Amino acid sequence: MRINADKIASVTRNLKLDRALTLSAEICAEHGAVVAGRIVNDKSAYNTLEDVHGRMTVVHSDDIIVGALGHRNALHGYEGVLPQRVTSGQILHLLNLGGVIGECVSHNPDVGPPFEFEVLGQVLVYPQFQSRQGEPANIRMGALKSNGKTSDCKVIYVAGTCMNAGKTAAACAIVRRLAQAGYRVGGVKLTGVALMRDTLSMRDYGAEVTLDFTDAGIVCTGPETAAQVARTIFAELSARSLDVVVAETGDGVMGDYGVQAILADAELRALTAAFVFCANDPVGVAGGVEHLQNDYGIGVDVVTGPCTDNNVGVRFVERATGKPAINARTHAKALGEHVLEVLAQRGIGHAATTEGLPLLLTPHPSPGT
């Protein structure tokens, strides 16, 4: 079957697909398999799709879209699984804004039921020049490969209690201040479900290079993939002559996306230059700081997130945990300055200087902006 896709989701970006595509009726029911389908229903909320350039486009019924099979476990979104078998004509669901396709088994009322997706077939690609023999497309094609090398990145980890805890706002504030101070900064998203939005935000705030787990061929991370993906990404960035990498872990330190596997990995913990913790509420911050210290031996350097949205929260955090509390939205520069002080205390500097003074670097805009 030949189709002209209306929208190609960002999860497929490793393949650089054209809109004119050939489909196979035989579908591999595996994570990352690239499929095309027709949207069955309309929605007034959570009704957009991120394209391969990071642009959000409104989805309508009868749109032909291209995404990738996978799963999702989102407290504030959809819970979805990879079906054991996928056939043409089967109704699946659009599980996230990045184009992950699976079978929805529960949803948060704030986002409503998901888009229904009528499967048309699996996309075929033709990697051999002038070959008429198509291969079933998977986002692993063109993805980063593990090179077996040990990373020497200096990593600022940004973790939190759960999704929507202010991690991206904190990461962006830190990236911006470090870039202004002359650091060559990389930005990464280590865990979560495929979406470019957060890493593009880091680019907007001054990160020179950004990568995430989808660049390593993963639709949605889990305990079995997260640590290896992190090693692959950091090894890739080690060759980029960066001074520091700001690494956001999607979802929370307790969840299904594999953050615990990263925290428990001694090799990845050894890369830590600073640790930033984001929390929504006082109980979350108190429990999270204690959990990180007791279970992983990780000391938090600064707390941010909605739990610091005003002085009431700031006072509680500092009194209950003994950690500095700085809001990333209202005191972004102060948060960045604090992280700079932590790096200086640990002897982590940068190469870009002019007569001993910091060199201010111009932030790099994201593609398409």
BELPEHU-V51573 format. One record per residue. RES is the residue in three letters. SS is DSSP state (alpha for helix, beta for strand, coil for the rest). PHI is phi in whole degrees, -180 to 180 (* if undefined). D_CENTER is the distance of its C-alpha to the mean C-alpha in Angstrom with 2 decimals. Layout:
res:ss:phi:d_center
RES:SS:PHI:D_CENTER
RES:SS:PHI:D_CENTER
This chain:
res:ss:phi:d_center
MET:coil:*:33.21
ARG:beta:-108:32.22
ILE:beta:-136:29.98
ASN:beta:-118:28.72
ALA:coil:-73:25.25
ASP:coil:-80:24.80
LYS:beta:-145:21.00
ILE:beta:-115:18.60
ALA:beta:-75:15.02
SER:alpha:-64:12.05
VAL:alpha:-59:11.16
THR:alpha:-93:14.48
ARG:alpha:-62:14.09
ASN:alpha:-60:15.03
LEU:alpha:-92:18.40
LYS:coil:52:19.39
LEU:coil:-77:21.40
ASP:coil:-89:24.36
ARG:coil:-73:25.24
ALA:beta:-82:28.40
LEU:beta:-134:27.51
THR:beta:-107:29.51
LEU:beta:-114:28.71
SER:beta:-109:30.02
ALA:coil:-73:31.28
GLU:coil:-86:30.39
ILE:coil:-122:26.80
CYS:coil:-83:25.02
ALA:coil:-82:23.48
GLU:coil:-140:20.65
HIS:coil:-59:16.88
GLY:coil:92:15.78
ALA:beta:-62:19.23
VAL:beta:-91:19.26
VAL:beta:-127:21.55
ALA:beta:-115:23.21
GLY:beta:-161:24.59
ARG:beta:-105:26.33
ILE:beta:-75:25.12
VAL:coil:-90:27.95
ASN:coil:-122:27.65
ASP:coil:-104:26.91
LYS:coil:-140:24.81
SER:coil:-103:25.10
ALA:coil:-132:21.90
TYR:coil:49:18.29
ASN:coil:-122:19.84
THR:beta:-120:17.63
LEU:beta:-134:15.65
GLU:beta:-83:13.32
ASP:beta:-88:15.18
VAL:coil:-69:14.53
HIS:coil:-99:15.15
GLY:coil:91:12.67
ARG:coil:-86:15.75
MET:beta:-85:16.06
THR:beta:-122:19.20
VAL:beta:-74:21.33
VAL:coil:-98:21.99
HIS:coil:-124:25.63
SER:coil:-60:27.67
ASP:coil:76:28.89
ASP:coil:-63:25.97
ILE:beta:-95:25.30
ILE:beta:-120:21.59
VAL:beta:-119:19.82
GLY:beta:-141:16.77
ALA:beta:-136:15.98
LEU:beta:-68:17.16
GLY:coil:-178:15.05
HIS:coil:-128:14.78
ARG:beta:-155:13.03
ASN:beta:-136:14.00
ALA:coil:-114:13.17
LEU:coil:-59:15.82
HIS:coil:-100:15.64
GLY:coil:-147:15.22
TYR:beta:-112:16.39
GLU:beta:-103:17.30
GLY:beta:-143:17.82
VAL:beta:-122:19.07
LEU:coil:-81:19.70
PRO:coil:-64:23.40
GLN:coil:-70:25.84
ARG:coil:-143:27.42
VAL:coil:-130:26.52
THR:coil:-132:29.38
SER:coil:-61:30.17
GLY:coil:91:30.96
GLN:coil:-69:28.88
ILE:beta:-96:27.06
LEU:beta:-116:23.41
HIS:beta:-140:20.76
LEU:beta:-86:17.79
LEU:coil:-90:15.23
ASN:coil:-158:12.47
LEU:coil:-71:12.23
GLY:coil:-88:10.56
GLY:coil:98:13.68
VAL:beta:-83:13.42
ILE:beta:-113:17.08
GLY:beta:-165:18.76
GLU:beta:-104:21.43
CYS:beta:-74:20.78
VAL:beta:-115:22.71
SER:beta:-163:22.03
HIS:beta:-146:20.53
ASN:coil:-79:20.30
PRO:coil:-61:23.27
ASP:coil:-67:21.43
VAL:coil:-103:19.72
GLY:coil:71:22.77
PRO:coil:-60:23.23
PRO:coil:-79:20.86
PHE:beta:-62:21.99
GLU:beta:-88:24.26
PHE:beta:-128:23.72
GLU:beta:-85:26.89
VAL:beta:-67:26.15
LEU:beta:-101:28.12
GLY:beta:164:27.25
GLN:beta:-95:25.02
VAL:beta:-68:24.44
LEU:beta:-104:26.51
VAL:beta:-121:25.92
TYR:coil:-127:28.73
PRO:coil:-71:27.78
GLN:coil:-88:31.46
PHE:coil:-57:33.28
GLN:coil:64:35.79
SER:coil:-83:35.10
ARG:coil:-99:35.56
GLN:coil:-94:33.93
GLY:coil:-80:30.46
GLU:beta:-115:27.76
PRO:beta:-59:25.39
ALA:coil:-77:22.02
ASN:beta:-143:18.91
ILE:coil:-67:15.54
ARG:coil:-66:16.51
MET:coil:-66:19.05
GLY:coil:81:18.24
ALA:coil:-84:15.28
LEU:coil:-61:15.28
LYS:coil:-115:17.87
SER:coil:-67:18.56
ASN:coil:-100:21.45
GLY:coil:75:22.75
LYS:coil:-88:22.83
THR:coil:-86:22.15
SER:coil:-79:19.77
ASP:coil:-119:21.40
CYS:coil:-64:18.42
LYS:coil:-98:18.89
VAL:beta:-115:15.69
ILE:beta:-98:15.16
TYR:beta:-82:13.05
VAL:beta:-121:11.77
ALA:beta:-123:11.91
GLY:beta:-155:13.41
THR:coil:-76:15.60
CYS:coil:-171:13.38
MET:coil:-66:11.13
ASN:coil:63:12.71
ALA:coil:-101:14.02
GLY:coil:92:13.45
LYS:alpha:-67:10.72
THR:alpha:-67:9.42
ALA:alpha:-60:13.17
ALA:alpha:-66:14.06
ALA:alpha:-60:11.76
CYS:alpha:-67:13.17
ALA:alpha:-62:16.63
ILE:alpha:-70:16.63
VAL:alpha:-56:15.54
ARG:alpha:-62:18.29
ARG:alpha:-68:20.97
LEU:alpha:-66:20.48
ALA:alpha:-63:20.60
GLN:alpha:-64:23.70
ALA:coil:-83:25.21
GLY:coil:102:25.08
TYR:coil:-76:22.21
ARG:coil:-88:20.37
VAL:beta:-114:16.74
GLY:beta:-106:13.61
GLY:beta:-128:10.08
VAL:beta:-138:7.15
LYS:beta:-116:3.77
LEU:beta:-91:5.85
THR:beta:-140:5.62
GLY:coil:133:5.43
VAL:beta:-121:6.67
ALA:coil:-51:6.48
LEU:coil:-171:6.15
MET:coil:-86:6.80
ARG:alpha:-53:7.91
ASP:alpha:-70:6.18
THR:alpha:-71:6.75
LEU:alpha:-65:9.95
SER:alpha:-62:10.92
MET:alpha:-64:10.93
ARG:alpha:-62:13.07
ASP:alpha:-60:15.25
TYR:coil:-93:15.91
GLY:coil:122:17.05
ALA:coil:-69:14.61
GLU:coil:-76:16.55
VAL:beta:-135:13.97
THR:beta:-132:10.21
LEU:beta:-143:8.42
ASP:beta:-144:5.52
PHE:alpha:-63:6.75
THR:alpha:-67:8.05
ASP:alpha:-61:10.10
ALA:alpha:-95:11.53
GLY:coil:88:12.60
ILE:coil:-115:10.68
VAL:coil:-75:10.20
CYS:beta:-147:9.29
THR:coil:-77:9.50
GLY:coil:-156:12.66
PRO:coil:-58:15.26
GLU:coil:-84:16.69
THR:coil:-119:13.81
ALA:alpha:-61:11.46
ALA:alpha:-66:14.02
GLN:alpha:-66:15.07
VAL:alpha:-62:11.75
ALA:alpha:-61:11.41
ARG:alpha:-63:15.01
THR:alpha:-61:14.63
ILE:alpha:-66:12.07
PHE:alpha:-66:14.28
ALA:alpha:-63:17.36
GLU:alpha:-63:16.39
LEU:alpha:-74:15.88
SER:alpha:-61:19.15
ALA:coil:-87:21.05
ARG:coil:-99:19.87
SER:coil:56:22.16
LEU:coil:-87:19.65
ASP:coil:-82:20.99
VAL:beta:-158:17.90
VAL:beta:-122:14.13
VAL:beta:-95:12.06
ALA:beta:-118:9.34
GLU:beta:-89:7.23
THR:beta:-103:7.19
GLY:coil:-67:5.87
ASP:coil:67:9.30
GLY:coil:-114:12.42
VAL:coil:-71:14.57
MET:coil:-123:16.45
GLY:coil:177:14.70
ASP:coil:-103:14.16
TYR:coil:-96:10.70
GLY:coil:93:12.36
VAL:alpha:-59:11.83
GLN:alpha:-61:15.64
ALA:alpha:-65:15.90
ILE:alpha:-70:14.20
LEU:alpha:-63:16.43
ALA:coil:-83:19.40
ASP:coil:-86:19.16
ALA:alpha:-61:21.84
GLU:alpha:-64:20.82
LEU:alpha:-75:17.33
ARG:alpha:-64:18.99
ALA:coil:-66:21.55
LEU:coil:-83:19.17
THR:beta:-64:18.72
ALA:beta:-99:20.04
ALA:beta:-162:19.21
PHE:beta:-132:17.52
VAL:beta:-110:16.47
PHE:beta:-119:16.50
CYS:beta:-113:15.71
ALA:coil:-143:17.83
ASN:coil:-86:19.15
ASP:coil:-148:22.73
PRO:alpha:-60:25.41
VAL:alpha:-64:25.54
GLY:alpha:-62:21.82
VAL:alpha:-70:22.01
ALA:alpha:-65:25.24
GLY:alpha:-68:24.16
GLY:alpha:-67:20.79
VAL:alpha:-62:22.49
GLU:alpha:-67:25.22
HIS:alpha:-61:23.02
LEU:alpha:-63:21.10
GLN:alpha:-71:24.50
ASN:alpha:-74:26.47
ASP:alpha:-91:24.19
TYR:alpha:-127:22.44
GLY:coil:69:24.65
ILE:coil:-99:21.90
GLY:coil:-95:23.36
VAL:coil:-76:21.34
ASP:coil:-92:22.20
VAL:beta:-161:21.43
VAL:beta:-112:20.46
THR:beta:-145:18.96
GLY:coil:104:17.62
PRO:alpha:-58:19.94
CYS:alpha:-67:22.30
THR:alpha:-114:23.39
ASP:coil:-66:23.93
ASN:coil:-149:27.63
ASN:alpha:-66:30.22
VAL:alpha:-60:30.79
GLY:alpha:-66:27.34
VAL:alpha:-58:27.53
ARG:alpha:-62:30.91
PHE:alpha:-63:29.86
VAL:alpha:-58:26.88
GLU:alpha:-69:29.05
ARG:alpha:-73:32.01
ALA:alpha:-80:30.31
THR:alpha:-114:28.04
GLY:coil:75:29.73
LYS:coil:-105:26.47
PRO:coil:-65:26.15
ALA:beta:-122:24.40
ILE:coil:-138:23.17
ASN:coil:-78:21.53
ALA:coil:-74:18.71
ARG:coil:-88:19.94
THR:coil:-93:23.67
HIS:coil:-135:23.91
ALA:alpha:-60:21.03
LYS:alpha:-64:23.42
ALA:alpha:-64:24.83
LEU:alpha:-63:21.51
GLY:alpha:-62:20.96
GLU:alpha:-62:24.60
HIS:alpha:-63:24.32
VAL:alpha:-65:21.56
LEU:alpha:-59:23.82
GLU:alpha:-64:26.66
VAL:alpha:-62:24.84
LEU:alpha:-62:24.10
ALA:alpha:-63:27.75
GLN:alpha:-62:29.06
ARG:coil:-100:27.33
GLY:coil:72:28.65
ILE:coil:-103:25.42
GLY:coil:-110:26.43
HIS:coil:-139:25.72
ALA:coil:-87:27.80
ALA:coil:-84:28.11
THR:beta:-139:31.26
THR:beta:-129:34.36
GLU:coil:53:37.52
GLY:coil:82:35.61
LEU:beta:-106:33.74
PRO:beta:-58:30.01
LEU:coil:-97:29.22
LEU:coil:-79:27.24
LEU:coil:-99:24.75
THR:coil:-80:23.94
PRO:coil:-57:20.26
HIS:coil:-91:19.03
PRO:coil:-70:18.23
SER:coil:-75:15.43
PRO:coil:-60:16.94
GLY:coil:84:18.93
THR:coil:-104:19.42
